[in-house]
Amino acid sequence: MNDPASPASTARPAGPSSPAVADRLATLHYTVDDSAHIVVDGAACRDCGPHPCLNFCPARCFTPDGRGGIDYYYVGCVECGTCLLLCDRKAVSWRYPRGGFGISYRF
């Protein structure tokens, strides 16, 4: 007999799985601006050991550059501002893209 308080008995019933994040990101439309709306201060970034930005960006716009810093790809940004809020080194400058540019969500 299953214990009613056990995790197995309190788990949600199996149903249709939600699409993976990558699948959802693939449905987004971007109008790319020549001017980046994210700028990273490379010196401040290199002084940061753990690079939390590599983990908290939902669109994975930040990647290690192999020299102790990061590379960023503003084109795939979902404009959530998480990088600005969570970079404790203040190495990220972020603003919304100019009018008419950036992401368009389709629901």
Phi, psi and omega in degrees: 000136180281141175285124183298341180266357182286150180303325182296325182275344180260359180292149178293147179295151179294139178209192179298132180282148178282152180299148177296156181304316180300322178294320179292318179297329180293343180272354183280152179244134180241138168251107190279131175264149177288339181262123181290138176265357174239130175228134181247129175283104186301321181294313179296324180292317180296332178286348181273124181284306190279343183047066181298338180301335179294339183252332188264352177282117182294336180264002180055047180282348182248134178223152178295142182263358179083358180240016180095358179243202178228155167254149178229149184235095186290341185297324182270009184293137178265008173060039179274337179082006182301320181298320179294317184288325188258354177282104183285349176271355183056035180276348184254126169255129185222141173212163174292148176297160177303156179308134179089353180244164178104208187271147171235119180275139176240121180251000000 
